[in-house]
Amino acid sequence: MAVNMQTELAHILDEVLVLKGRGISLRADSRLMGAIPELDSMAVLSVLEAIRDRFDVRIGDDEIDGRMFSTLGALTEFVSARASA
């Protein structure tokens, strides 16, 4: 499931951040925050909203930190843990 979720998350990032296909090539070790200029603090909120809608997960404000957006793999692990709970 993680690979499929990772692919879905890459698609979400591509769509929300309007990366024009660049997001599709992201891998687990691809850096996000600081590496993708389009991913700023406001964009994080849009990405989280899309994740909540797509995976029907609850993400509390107190759970959000920079580590979850460090790499695509970290984001996948975070969302996977919420989706299976």
PDB file of N, CA, C and O in Angstrom:
ATOM      1  N   MET A   1       0.813  -1.197   0.000  1.00  0.00           N
ATOM      2  CA  MET A   1       0.000   0.000   0.000  1.00  0.00           C
ATOM      3  C   MET A   1       0.853   1.255   0.000  1.00  0.00           C
ATOM      4  O   MET A   1       0.457   2.269  -0.574  1.00  0.00           O
ATOM      5  N   ALA A   2       2.010   1.204   0.631  1.00  0.00           N
ATOM      6  CA  ALA A   2       2.848   2.397   0.743  1.00  0.00           C
ATOM      7  C   ALA A   2       3.264   2.933  -0.621  1.00  0.00           C
ATOM      8  O   ALA A   2       3.269   4.146  -0.834  1.00  0.00           O
ATOM      9  N   VAL A   3       3.612   2.047  -1.543  1.00  0.00           N
ATOM     10  CA  VAL A   3       4.031   2.512  -2.868  1.00  0.00           C
ATOM     11  C   VAL A   3       2.860   3.186  -3.568  1.00  0.00           C
ATOM     12  O   VAL A   3       3.027   4.246  -4.171  1.00  0.00           O
ATOM     13  N   ASN A   4       1.673   2.582  -3.493  1.00  0.00           N
ATOM     14  CA  ASN A   4       0.506   3.217  -4.102  1.00  0.00           C
ATOM     15  C   ASN A   4       0.207   4.555  -3.444  1.00  0.00           C
ATOM     16  O   ASN A   4      -0.113   5.526  -4.129  1.00  0.00           O
ATOM     17  N   MET A   5       0.309   4.612  -2.126  1.00  0.00           N
ATOM     18  CA  MET A   5       0.073   5.867  -1.430  1.00  0.00           C
ATOM     19  C   MET A   5       1.135   6.889  -1.825  1.00  0.00           C
ATOM     20  O   MET A   5       0.829   8.064  -2.028  1.00  0.00           O
ATOM     21  N   GLN A   6       2.373   6.439  -1.932  1.00  0.00           N
ATOM     22  CA  GLN A   6       3.447   7.342  -2.338  1.00  0.00           C
ATOM     23  C   GLN A   6       3.162   7.925  -3.717  1.00  0.00           C
ATOM     24  O   GLN A   6       3.357   9.119  -3.946  1.00  0.00           O
ATOM     25  N   THR A   7       2.706   7.087  -4.623  1.00  0.00           N
ATOM     26  CA  THR A   7       2.355   7.544  -5.967  1.00  0.00           C
ATOM     27  C   THR A   7       1.207   8.540  -5.913  1.00  0.00           C
ATOM     28  O   THR A   7       1.240   9.570  -6.586  1.00  0.00           O
ATOM     29  N   GLU A   8       0.189   8.233  -5.110  1.00  0.00           N
ATOM     30  CA  GLU A   8      -0.946   9.146  -4.956  1.00  0.00           C
ATOM     31  C   GLU A   8      -0.507  10.483  -4.380  1.00  0.00           C
ATOM     32  O   GLU A   8      -0.956  11.538  -4.827  1.00  0.00           O
ATOM     33  N   LEU A   9       0.378  10.433  -3.377  1.00  0.00           N
ATOM     34  CA  LEU A   9       0.872  11.663  -2.777  1.00  0.00           C
ATOM     35  C   LEU A   9       1.687  12.479  -3.781  1.00  0.00           C
ATOM     36  O   LEU A   9       1.603  13.707  -3.797  1.00  0.00           O
ATOM     37  N   ALA A  10       2.460  11.811  -4.603  1.00  0.00           N
ATOM     38  CA  ALA A  10       3.219  12.512  -5.647  1.00  0.00           C
ATOM     39  C   ALA A  10       2.265  13.207  -6.614  1.00  0.00           C
ATOM     40  O   ALA A  10       2.523  14.327  -7.057  1.00  0.00           O
ATOM     41  N   HIS A  11       1.171  12.539  -6.933  1.00  0.00           N
ATOM     42  CA  HIS A  11       0.167  13.138  -7.818  1.00  0.00           C
ATOM     43  C   HIS A  11      -0.510  14.336  -7.144  1.00  0.00           C
ATOM     44  O   HIS A  11      -0.758  15.358  -7.783  1.00  0.00           O
ATOM     45  N   ILE A  12      -0.804  14.198  -5.853  1.00  0.00           N
ATOM     46  CA  ILE A  12      -1.399  15.314  -5.117  1.00  0.00           C
ATOM     47  C   ILE A  12      -0.461  16.508  -5.124  1.00  0.00           C
ATOM     48  O   ILE A  12      -0.880  17.631  -5.404  1.00  0.00           O
ATOM     49  N   LEU A  13       0.811  16.267  -4.817  1.00  0.00           N
ATOM     50  CA  LEU A  13       1.792  17.357  -4.825  1.00  0.00           C
ATOM     51  C   LEU A  13       1.875  18.003  -6.196  1.00  0.00           C
ATOM     52  O   LEU A  13       1.915  19.229  -6.308  1.00  0.00           O
ATOM     53  N   ASP A  14       1.902  17.187  -7.233  1.00  0.00           N
ATOM     54  CA  ASP A  14       1.988  17.701  -8.595  1.00  0.00           C
ATOM     55  C   ASP A  14       0.784  18.586  -8.927  1.00  0.00           C
ATOM     56  O   ASP A  14       0.922  19.660  -9.512  1.00  0.00           O
ATOM     57  N   GLU A  15      -0.386  18.109  -8.540  1.00  0.00           N
ATOM     58  CA  GLU A  15      -1.612  18.841  -8.858  1.00  0.00           C
ATOM     59  C   GLU A  15      -1.752  20.115  -8.016  1.00  0.00           C
ATOM     60  O   GLU A  15      -1.982  21.196  -8.558  1.00  0.00           O
ATOM     61  N   VAL A  16      -1.615  19.987  -6.716  1.00  0.00           N
ATOM     62  CA  VAL A  16      -1.832  21.130  -5.823  1.00  0.00           C
ATOM     63  C   VAL A  16      -0.783  22.222  -6.038  1.00  0.00           C
ATOM     64  O   VAL A  16      -1.095  23.412  -6.019  1.00  0.00           O
ATOM     65  N   LEU A  17       0.454  21.799  -6.241  1.00  0.00           N
ATOM     66  CA  LEU A  17       1.542  22.765  -6.397  1.00  0.00           C
ATOM     67  C   LEU A  17       1.742  23.209  -7.842  1.00  0.00           C
ATOM     68  O   LEU A  17       2.599  24.047  -8.125  1.00  0.00           O
ATOM     69  N   VAL A  18       0.952  22.649  -8.753  1.00  0.00           N
ATOM     70  CA  VAL A  18       1.029  22.944 -10.185  1.00  0.00           C
ATOM     71  C   VAL A  18       2.472  22.760 -10.667  1.00  0.00           C
ATOM     72  O   VAL A  18       3.093  23.672 -11.212  1.00  0.00           O
ATOM     73  N   LEU A  19       2.973  21.553 -10.445  1.00  0.00           N
ATOM     74  CA  LEU A  19       4.354  21.239 -10.819  1.00  0.00           C
ATOM     75  C   LEU A  19       4.491  20.791 -12.274  1.00  0.00           C
ATOM     76  O   LEU A  19       5.601  20.544 -12.747  1.00  0.00           O
ATOM     77  N   LYS A  20       3.379  20.688 -12.975  1.00  0.00           N
ATOM     78  CA  LYS A  20       3.371  20.366 -14.412  1.00  0.00           C
ATOM     79  C   LYS A  20       4.140  19.089 -14.725  1.00  0.00           C
ATOM     80  O   LYS A  20       4.923  19.039 -15.673  1.00  0.00           O
ATOM     81  N   GLY A  21       3.904  18.050 -13.909  1.00  0.00           N
ATOM     82  CA  GLY A  21       4.520  16.743 -14.146  1.00  0.00           C
ATOM     83  C   GLY A  21       5.784  16.489 -13.352  1.00  0.00           C
ATOM     84  O   GLY A  21       6.211  15.340 -13.245  1.00  0.00           O
ATOM     85  N   ARG A  22       6.394  17.513 -12.795  1.00  0.00           N
ATOM     86  CA  ARG A  22       7.620  17.306 -12.007  1.00  0.00           C
ATOM     87  C   ARG A  22       7.360  16.467 -10.766  1.00  0.00           C
ATOM     88  O   ARG A  22       8.234  15.719 -10.329  1.00  0.00           O
ATOM     89  N   GLY A  23       6.161  16.586 -10.195  1.00  0.00           N
ATOM     90  CA  GLY A  23       5.842  15.837  -8.982  1.00  0.00           C
ATOM     91  C   GLY A  23       5.730  14.351  -9.201  1.00  0.00           C
ATOM     92  O   GLY A  23       5.956  13.565  -8.281  1.00  0.00           O
ATOM     93  N   ILE A  24       5.385  13.959 -10.404  1.00  0.00           N
ATOM     94  CA  ILE A  24       5.209  12.545 -10.714  1.00  0.00           C
ATOM     95  C   ILE A  24       6.525  11.790 -10.603  1.00  0.00           C
ATOM     96  O   ILE A  24       6.526  10.596 -10.303  1.00  0.00           O
ATOM     97  N   SER A  25       7.629  12.456 -10.835  1.00  0.00           N
ATOM     98  CA  SER A  25       8.940  11.796 -10.795  1.00  0.00           C
ATOM     99  C   SER A  25       9.546  11.747  -9.390  1.00  0.00           C
ATOM    100  O   SER A  25      10.654  11.239  -9.218  1.00  0.00           O
ATOM    101  N   LEU A  26       8.837  12.266  -8.387  1.00  0.00           N
ATOM    102  CA  LEU A  26       9.365  12.237  -7.030  1.00  0.00           C
ATOM    103  C   LEU A  26       9.489  10.805  -6.521  1.00  0.00           C
ATOM    104  O   LEU A  26       8.638   9.957  -6.790  1.00  0.00           O
ATOM    105  N   ARG A  27      10.568  10.555  -5.781  1.00  0.00           N
ATOM    106  CA  ARG A  27      10.798   9.232  -5.179  1.00  0.00           C
ATOM    107  C   ARG A  27      10.742   9.387  -3.669  1.00  0.00           C
ATOM    108  O   ARG A  27      10.630  10.502  -3.158  1.00  0.00           O
ATOM    109  N   ALA A  28      10.818   8.281  -2.962  1.00  0.00           N
ATOM    110  CA  ALA A  28      10.734   8.296  -1.500  1.00  0.00           C
ATOM    111  C   ALA A  28      11.781   9.219  -0.881  1.00  0.00           C
ATOM    112  O   ALA A  28      11.502   9.899   0.106  1.00  0.00           O
ATOM    113  N   ASP A  29      12.974   9.246  -1.450  1.00  0.00           N
ATOM    114  CA  ASP A  29      14.040  10.058  -0.870  1.00  0.00           C
ATOM    115  C   ASP A  29      14.097  11.486  -1.428  1.00  0.00           C
ATOM    116  O   ASP A  29      15.015  12.245  -1.114  1.00  0.00           O
ATOM    117  N   SER A  30      13.117  11.841  -2.252  1.00  0.00           N
ATOM    118  CA  SER A  30      13.071  13.190  -2.811  1.00  0.00           C
ATOM    119  C   SER A  30      12.732  14.194  -1.720  1.00  0.00           C
ATOM    120  O   SER A  30      11.735  14.049  -1.012  1.00  0.00           O
ATOM    121  N   ARG A  31      13.572  15.212  -1.593  1.00  0.00           N
ATOM    122  CA  ARG A  31      13.325  16.268  -0.602  1.00  0.00           C
ATOM    123  C   ARG A  31      12.146  17.116  -1.050  1.00  0.00           C
ATOM    124  O   ARG A  31      11.954  17.351  -2.243  1.00  0.00           O
ATOM    125  N   LEU A  32      11.364  17.568  -0.090  1.00  0.00           N
ATOM    126  CA  LEU A  32      10.210  18.405  -0.389  1.00  0.00           C
ATOM    127  C   LEU A  32      10.437  19.832   0.102  1.00  0.00           C
ATOM    128  O   LEU A  32      10.745  20.715  -0.699  1.00  0.00           O
ATOM    129  N   MET A  33      10.290  20.072   1.403  1.00  0.00           N
ATOM    130  CA  MET A  33      10.464  21.423   1.954  1.00  0.00           C
ATOM    131  C   MET A  33      11.891  21.900   1.696  1.00  0.00           C
ATOM    132  O   MET A  33      12.861  21.207   2.001  1.00  0.00           O
ATOM    133  N   GLY A  34      11.992  23.074   1.140  1.00  0.00           N
ATOM    134  CA  GLY A  34      13.294  23.641   0.837  1.00  0.00           C
ATOM    135  C   GLY A  34      13.826  23.242  -0.525  1.00  0.00           C
ATOM    136  O   GLY A  34      14.726  23.895  -1.053  1.00  0.00           O
ATOM    137  N   ALA A  35      13.286  22.186  -1.098  1.00  0.00           N
ATOM    138  CA  ALA A  35      13.748  21.727  -2.409  1.00  0.00           C
ATOM    139  C   ALA A  35      12.745  22.060  -3.514  1.00  0.00           C
ATOM    140  O   ALA A  35      13.120  22.214  -4.676  1.00  0.00           O
ATOM    141  N   ILE A  36      11.484  22.166  -3.148  1.00  0.00           N
ATOM    142  CA  ILE A  36      10.443  22.516  -4.111  1.00  0.00           C
ATOM    143  C   ILE A  36       9.961  23.921  -3.754  1.00  0.00           C
ATOM    144  O   ILE A  36       9.235  24.095  -2.775  1.00  0.00           O
ATOM    145  N   PRO A  37      10.358  24.919  -4.536  1.00  0.00           N
ATOM    146  CA  PRO A  37      10.014  26.308  -4.201  1.00  0.00           C
ATOM    147  C   PRO A  37       8.511  26.548  -4.043  1.00  0.00           C
ATOM    148  O   PRO A  37       8.095  27.403  -3.262  1.00  0.00           O
ATOM    149  N   GLU A  38       7.714  25.804  -4.775  1.00  0.00           N
ATOM    150  CA  GLU A  38       6.258  25.981  -4.712  1.00  0.00           C
ATOM    151  C   GLU A  38       5.672  25.525  -3.378  1.00  0.00           C
ATOM    152  O   GLU A  38       4.549  25.897  -3.039  1.00  0.00           O
ATOM    153  N   LEU A  39       6.415  24.729  -2.625  1.00  0.00           N
ATOM    154  CA  LEU A  39       5.914  24.196  -1.354  1.00  0.00           C
ATOM    155  C   LEU A  39       6.298  25.135  -0.214  1.00  0.00           C
ATOM    156  O   LEU A  39       7.289  24.927   0.485  1.00  0.00           O
ATOM    157  N   ASP A  40       5.485  26.170  -0.053  1.00  0.00           N
ATOM    158  CA  ASP A  40       5.689  27.105   1.044  1.00  0.00           C
ATOM    159  C   ASP A  40       4.637  26.827   2.120  1.00  0.00           C
ATOM    160  O   ASP A  40       3.862  25.877   2.000  1.00  0.00           O
ATOM    161  N   SER A  41       4.609  27.640   3.153  1.00  0.00           N
ATOM    162  CA  SER A  41       3.710  27.374   4.278  1.00  0.00           C
ATOM    163  C   SER A  41       2.239  27.397   3.860  1.00  0.00           C
ATOM    164  O   SER A  41       1.451  26.607   4.379  1.00  0.00           O
ATOM    165  N   MET A  42       1.860  28.255   2.962  1.00  0.00           N
ATOM    166  CA  MET A  42       0.472  28.287   2.494  1.00  0.00           C
ATOM    167  C   MET A  42       0.150  27.067   1.647  1.00  0.00           C
ATOM    168  O   MET A  42      -0.954  26.527   1.722  1.00  0.00           O
ATOM    169  N   ALA A  43       1.104  26.636   0.845  1.00  0.00           N
ATOM    170  CA  ALA A  43       0.890  25.459   0.009  1.00  0.00           C
ATOM    171  C   ALA A  43       0.760  24.198   0.860  1.00  0.00           C
ATOM    172  O   ALA A  43       0.020  23.281   0.502  1.00  0.00           O
ATOM    173  N   VAL A  44       1.471  24.149   1.978  1.00  0.00           N
ATOM    174  CA  VAL A  44       1.365  22.997   2.891  1.00  0.00           C
ATOM    175  C   VAL A  44      -0.087  22.807   3.305  1.00  0.00           C
ATOM    176  O   VAL A  44      -0.582  21.680   3.346  1.00  0.00           O
ATOM    177  N   LEU A  45      -0.767  23.900   3.612  1.00  0.00           N
ATOM    178  CA  LEU A  45      -2.173  23.808   4.019  1.00  0.00           C
ATOM    179  C   LEU A  45      -3.038  23.238   2.898  1.00  0.00           C
ATOM    180  O   LEU A  45      -3.930  22.429   3.151  1.00  0.00           O
ATOM    181  N   SER A  46      -2.778  23.653   1.673  1.00  0.00           N
ATOM    182  CA  SER A  46      -3.533  23.134   0.524  1.00  0.00           C
ATOM    183  C   SER A  46      -3.245  21.659   0.303  1.00  0.00           C
ATOM    184  O   SER A  46      -4.150  20.882   0.000  1.00  0.00           O
ATOM    185  N   VAL A  47      -1.994  21.276   0.451  1.00  0.00           N
ATOM    186  CA  VAL A  47      -1.618  19.865   0.296  1.00  0.00           C
ATOM    187  C   VAL A  47      -2.293  19.022   1.375  1.00  0.00           C
ATOM    188  O   VAL A  47      -2.825  17.949   1.087  1.00  0.00           O
ATOM    189  N   LEU A  48      -2.272  19.504   2.609  1.00  0.00           N
ATOM    190  CA  LEU A  48      -2.912  18.766   3.704  1.00  0.00           C
ATOM    191  C   LEU A  48      -4.412  18.615   3.474  1.00  0.00           C
ATOM    192  O   LEU A  48      -4.984  17.562   3.754  1.00  0.00           O
ATOM    193  N   GLU A  49      -5.040  19.654   2.973  1.00  0.00           N
ATOM    194  CA  GLU A  49      -6.468  19.582   2.663  1.00  0.00           C
ATOM    195  C   GLU A  49      -6.735  18.512   1.599  1.00  0.00           C
ATOM    196  O   GLU A  49      -7.684  17.738   1.720  1.00  0.00           O
ATOM    197  N   ALA A  50      -5.904  18.472   0.567  1.00  0.00           N
ATOM    198  CA  ALA A  50      -6.063  17.470  -0.490  1.00  0.00           C
ATOM    199  C   ALA A  50      -5.839  16.064   0.056  1.00  0.00           C
ATOM    200  O   ALA A  50      -6.534  15.128  -0.339  1.00  0.00           O
ATOM    201  N   ILE A  51      -4.877  15.909   0.959  1.00  0.00           N
ATOM    202  CA  ILE A  51      -4.610  14.605   1.574  1.00  0.00           C
ATOM    203  C   ILE A  51      -5.799  14.182   2.419  1.00  0.00           C
ATOM    204  O   ILE A  51      -6.225  13.028   2.356  1.00  0.00           O
ATOM    205  N   ARG A  52      -6.338  15.096   3.205  1.00  0.00           N
ATOM    206  CA  ARG A  52      -7.519  14.787   4.034  1.00  0.00           C
ATOM    207  C   ARG A  52      -8.679  14.333   3.153  1.00  0.00           C
ATOM    208  O   ARG A  52      -9.357  13.354   3.466  1.00  0.00           O
ATOM    209  N   ASP A  53      -8.902  15.040   2.060  1.00  0.00           N
ATOM    210  CA  ASP A  53      -9.997  14.696   1.162  1.00  0.00           C
ATOM    211  C   ASP A  53      -9.770  13.351   0.474  1.00  0.00           C
ATOM    212  O   ASP A  53     -10.678  12.522   0.409  1.00  0.00           O
ATOM    213  N   ARG A  54      -8.575  13.141  -0.030  1.00  0.00           N
ATOM    214  CA  ARG A  54      -8.286  11.924  -0.809  1.00  0.00           C
ATOM    215  C   ARG A  54      -8.262  10.665   0.050  1.00  0.00           C
ATOM    216  O   ARG A  54      -8.799   9.632  -0.352  1.00  0.00           O
ATOM    217  N   PHE A  55      -7.645  10.742   1.228  1.00  0.00           N
ATOM    218  CA  PHE A  55      -7.472   9.550   2.053  1.00  0.00           C
ATOM    219  C   PHE A  55      -8.411   9.497   3.246  1.00  0.00           C
ATOM    220  O   PHE A  55      -8.382   8.535   4.015  1.00  0.00           O
ATOM    221  N   ASP A  56      -9.239  10.513   3.410  1.00  0.00           N
ATOM    222  CA  ASP A  56     -10.193  10.578   4.519  1.00  0.00           C
ATOM    223  C   ASP A  56      -9.499  10.341   5.857  1.00  0.00           C
ATOM    224  O   ASP A  56      -9.924   9.512   6.663  1.00  0.00           O
ATOM    225  N   VAL A  57      -8.429  11.087   6.067  1.00  0.00           N
ATOM    226  CA  VAL A  57      -7.665  10.978   7.315  1.00  0.00           C
ATOM    227  C   VAL A  57      -7.806  12.262   8.112  1.00  0.00           C
ATOM    228  O   VAL A  57      -8.047  13.337   7.563  1.00  0.00           O
ATOM    229  N   ARG A  58      -7.652  12.123   9.409  1.00  0.00           N
ATOM    230  CA  ARG A  58      -7.664  13.279  10.293  1.00  0.00           C
ATOM    231  C   ARG A  58      -6.219  13.619  10.636  1.00  0.00           C
ATOM    232  O   ARG A  58      -5.442  12.754  11.040  1.00  0.00           O
ATOM    233  N   ILE A  59      -5.879  14.873  10.469  1.00  0.00           N
ATOM    234  CA  ILE A  59      -4.535  15.346  10.806  1.00  0.00           C
ATOM    235  C   ILE A  59      -4.713  16.563  11.715  1.00  0.00           C
ATOM    236  O   ILE A  59      -5.190  17.615  11.289  1.00  0.00           O
ATOM    237  N   GLY A  60      -4.322  16.393  12.962  1.00  0.00           N
ATOM    238  CA  GLY A  60      -4.446  17.486  13.912  1.00  0.00           C
ATOM    239  C   GLY A  60      -3.385  18.547  13.687  1.00  0.00           C
ATOM    240  O   GLY A  60      -2.279  18.249  13.238  1.00  0.00           O
ATOM    241  N   ASP A  61      -3.726  19.766  13.998  1.00  0.00           N
ATOM    242  CA  ASP A  61      -2.774  20.872  13.846  1.00  0.00           C
ATOM    243  C   ASP A  61      -1.482  20.620  14.616  1.00  0.00           C
ATOM    244  O   ASP A  61      -0.401  21.017  14.181  1.00  0.00           O
ATOM    245  N   ASP A  62      -1.603  19.956  15.765  1.00  0.00           N
ATOM    246  CA  ASP A  62      -0.426  19.693  16.592  1.00  0.00           C
ATOM    247  C   ASP A  62       0.459  18.585  16.032  1.00  0.00           C
ATOM    248  O   ASP A  62       1.567  18.374  16.525  1.00  0.00           O
ATOM    249  N   GLU A  63      -0.016  17.873  15.007  1.00  0.00           N
ATOM    250  CA  GLU A  63       0.767  16.806  14.375  1.00  0.00           C
ATOM    251  C   GLU A  63       1.630  17.320  13.223  1.00  0.00           C
ATOM    252  O   GLU A  63       2.534  16.623  12.764  1.00  0.00           O
ATOM    253  N   ILE A  64       1.356  18.514  12.766  1.00  0.00           N
ATOM    254  CA  ILE A  64       2.030  19.052  11.591  1.00  0.00           C
ATOM    255  C   ILE A  64       3.368  19.663  11.996  1.00  0.00           C
ATOM    256  O   ILE A  64       3.434  20.552  12.846  1.00  0.00           O
ATOM    257  N   ASP A  65       4.429  19.165  11.368  1.00  0.00           N
ATOM    258  CA  ASP A  65       5.751  19.749  11.582  1.00  0.00           C
ATOM    259  C   ASP A  65       6.586  19.570  10.327  1.00  0.00           C
ATOM    260  O   ASP A  65       6.158  18.905   9.383  1.00  0.00           O
ATOM    261  N   GLY A  66       7.745  20.147  10.310  1.00  0.00           N
ATOM    262  CA  GLY A  66       8.613  20.111   9.139  1.00  0.00           C
ATOM    263  C   GLY A  66       9.089  18.725   8.756  1.00  0.00           C
ATOM    264  O   GLY A  66       9.357  18.460   7.585  1.00  0.00           O
ATOM    265  N   ARG A  67       9.195  17.840   9.731  1.00  0.00           N
ATOM    266  CA  ARG A  67       9.685  16.482   9.430  1.00  0.00           C
ATOM    267  C   ARG A  67       8.767  15.748   8.476  1.00  0.00           C
ATOM    268  O   ARG A  67       9.239  15.009   7.612  1.00  0.00           O
ATOM    269  N   MET A  68       7.465  15.938   8.615  1.00  0.00           N
ATOM    270  CA  MET A  68       6.539  15.202   7.756  1.00  0.00           C
ATOM    271  C   MET A  68       6.662  15.625   6.294  1.00  0.00           C
ATOM    272  O   MET A  68       6.293  14.862   5.401  1.00  0.00           O
ATOM    273  N   PHE A  69       7.170  16.819   6.040  1.00  0.00           N
ATOM    274  CA  PHE A  69       7.367  17.294   4.676  1.00  0.00           C
ATOM    275  C   PHE A  69       8.841  17.330   4.280  1.00  0.00           C
ATOM    276  O   PHE A  69       9.212  18.025   3.334  1.00  0.00           O
ATOM    277  N   SER A  70       9.685  16.584   5.001  1.00  0.00           N
ATOM    278  CA  SER A  70      11.109  16.568   4.666  1.00  0.00           C
ATOM    279  C   SER A  70      11.365  15.821   3.357  1.00  0.00           C
ATOM    280  O   SER A  70      12.125  16.292   2.510  1.00  0.00           O
ATOM    281  N   THR A  71      10.735  14.661   3.191  1.00  0.00           N
ATOM    282  CA  THR A  71      10.855  13.872   1.957  1.00  0.00           C
ATOM    283  C   THR A  71       9.489  13.284   1.617  1.00  0.00           C
ATOM    284  O   THR A  71       8.579  13.279   2.446  1.00  0.00           O
ATOM    285  N   LEU A  72       9.359  12.798   0.411  1.00  0.00           N
ATOM    286  CA  LEU A  72       8.118  12.134   0.029  1.00  0.00           C
ATOM    287  C   LEU A  72       7.921  10.877   0.873  1.00  0.00           C
ATOM    288  O   LEU A  72       6.791  10.544   1.230  1.00  0.00           O
ATOM    289  N   GLY A  73       8.997  10.183   1.193  1.00  0.00           N
ATOM    290  CA  GLY A  73       8.898   8.990   2.028  1.00  0.00           C
ATOM    291  C   GLY A  73       8.378   9.306   3.416  1.00  0.00           C
ATOM    292  O   GLY A  73       7.556   8.563   3.953  1.00  0.00           O
ATOM    293  N   ALA A  74       8.849  10.404   4.007  1.00  0.00           N
ATOM    294  CA  ALA A  74       8.388  10.815   5.333  1.00  0.00           C
ATOM    295  C   ALA A  74       6.899  11.166   5.290  1.00  0.00           C
ATOM    296  O   ALA A  74       6.146  10.806   6.194  1.00  0.00           O
ATOM    297  N   LEU A  75       6.486  11.861   4.249  1.00  0.00           N
ATOM    298  CA  LEU A  75       5.077  12.209   4.104  1.00  0.00           C
ATOM    299  C   LEU A  75       4.240  10.947   3.930  1.00  0.00           C
ATOM    300  O   LEU A  75       3.155  10.835   4.502  1.00  0.00           O
ATOM    301  N   THR A  76       4.739  10.002   3.147  1.00  0.00           N
ATOM    302  CA  THR A  76       4.027   8.743   2.932  1.00  0.00           C
ATOM    303  C   THR A  76       3.870   7.977   4.241  1.00  0.00           C
ATOM    304  O   THR A  76       2.789   7.464   4.531  1.00  0.00           O
ATOM    305  N   GLU A  77       4.929   7.896   5.025  1.00  0.00           N
ATOM    306  CA  GLU A  77       4.849   7.213   6.326  1.00  0.00           C
ATOM    307  C   GLU A  77       3.838   7.878   7.232  1.00  0.00           C
ATOM    308  O   GLU A  77       3.047   7.197   7.884  1.00  0.00           O
ATOM    309  N   PHE A  78       3.851   9.196   7.283  1.00  0.00           N
ATOM    310  CA  PHE A  78       2.929   9.934   8.125  1.00  0.00           C
ATOM    311  C   PHE A  78       1.487   9.656   7.725  1.00  0.00           C
ATOM    312  O   PHE A  78       0.659   9.323   8.573  1.00  0.00           O
ATOM    313  N   VAL A  79       1.185   9.790   6.447  1.00  0.00           N
ATOM    314  CA  VAL A  79      -0.188   9.605   5.968  1.00  0.00           C
ATOM    315  C   VAL A  79      -0.595   8.141   6.101  1.00  0.00           C
ATOM    316  O   VAL A  79      -1.739   7.855   6.456  1.00  0.00           O
ATOM    317  N   SER A  80       0.305   7.218   5.826  1.00  0.00           N
ATOM    318  CA  SER A  80      -0.003   5.785   5.970  1.00  0.00           C
ATOM    319  C   SER A  80      -0.404   5.448   7.398  1.00  0.00           C
ATOM    320  O   SER A  80      -1.340   4.679   7.618  1.00  0.00           O
ATOM    321  N   ALA A  81       0.294   6.016   8.358  1.00  0.00           N
ATOM    322  CA  ALA A  81      -0.020   5.761   9.770  1.00  0.00           C
ATOM    323  C   ALA A  81      -1.413   6.286  10.112  1.00  0.00           C
ATOM    324  O   ALA A  81      -2.144   5.649  10.870  1.00  0.00           O
ATOM    325  N   ARG A  82      -1.786   7.443   9.558  1.00  0.00           N
ATOM    326  CA  ARG A  82      -3.114   8.007   9.834  1.00  0.00           C
ATOM    327  C   ARG A  82      -4.209   7.238   9.106  1.00  0.00           C
ATOM    328  O   ARG A  82      -5.314   7.080   9.625  1.00  0.00           O
ATOM    329  N   ALA A  83      -3.904   6.765   7.917  1.00  0.00           N
ATOM    330  CA  ALA A  83      -4.915   6.061   7.109  1.00  0.00           C
ATOM    331  C   ALA A  83      -5.232   4.689   7.669  1.00  0.00           C
ATOM    332  O   ALA A  83      -6.346   4.192   7.503  1.00  0.00           O
ATOM    333  N   SER A  84      -4.271   4.076   8.327  1.00  0.00           N
ATOM    334  CA  SER A  84      -4.501   2.732   8.856  1.00  0.00           C
ATOM    335  C   SER A  84      -5.037   2.756  10.282  1.00  0.00           C
ATOM    336  O   SER A  84      -5.390   1.713  10.833  1.00  0.00           O
ATOM    337  N   ALA A  85      -5.098   3.931  10.876  1.00  0.00           N
ATOM    338  CA  ALA A  85      -5.582   4.042  12.264  1.00  0.00           C
ATOM    339  C   ALA A  85      -7.089   4.020  12.328  1.00  0.00           C
ATOM    340  O   ALA A  85      -7.661   4.103  13.414  1.00  0.00           O
TER     341      ALA A  85
END
